[in-house]
Amino acid sequence: MVRPRSTTDEAILEEARACFLEHGAGVSTTVIAARLGISHGVLFQRFGTKEQLMRAALLPPPEPPWLPQVRSGPDDRDARTQLLELAEEISAYLERIVPCVAVLRSAGMPIETSTQPREDLPPVRARREIAAWFARAVARGLLRPATPEHAADLFLGSLHFRPFHQHISGKGFGQADGRAYLEFAVDVLCRTLDPAGDPR
């Protein structure tokens, strides 16, 4: 049964995203249309080409949703609490985005435009903002002095590993294990940068 034309673009993108993640970039738009209960032509009326549909469904947003939280911090709470909050937000985002980026890459689609300056690329901006957060945390006395970019790389690197591992291996991590890992990673970082600790 064909659904009425009231099927929203967001519903189409959600189903297309699920199909691309389940079957890969080679999935037919006919399959996507059938799962939505709409005609094949509707997809092309709304999104032009399969490539445009794929990009609309899978491209990460220009700015990750956790970036405002990074820009507004840190506050006066202890560094561990704040870093754990950030780690949870960033980790959840990466778990959603890594498989999408992998499908786009497998289709040979660039994530960035060739005219985009390197410093404006989302991962570069995100690293810069996290480094600035660490610099502000040091200035507030929440963490001991350290190279902010190194701290940002250590923090972000620990968060990137598991979603990439999960995607490549096809084996997920349980929710409790995921939380324990984030606590462990943040604890290691905070012990390393504890302002009362040995700076060696």
Secondary structure as GFF3:
##gff-version 3
##sequence-region A 1 200
A	DSSP	alpha_helix	9	23	.	.	.	ID=ss1
A	DSSP	alpha_helix	29	36	.	.	.	ID=ss2
A	DSSP	alpha_helix	40	47	.	.	.	ID=ss3
A	DSSP	alpha_helix	50	58	.	.	.	ID=ss4
A	DSSP	alpha_helix	67	71	.	.	.	ID=ss5
A	DSSP	alpha_helix	79	106	.	.	.	ID=ss6
A	DSSP	three_ten_helix	118	120	.	.	.	ID=ss7
A	DSSP	alpha_helix	122	139	.	.	.	ID=ss8
A	DSSP	alpha_helix	148	169	.	.	.	ID=ss9
A	DSSP	alpha_helix	175	192	.	.	.	ID=ss10
###
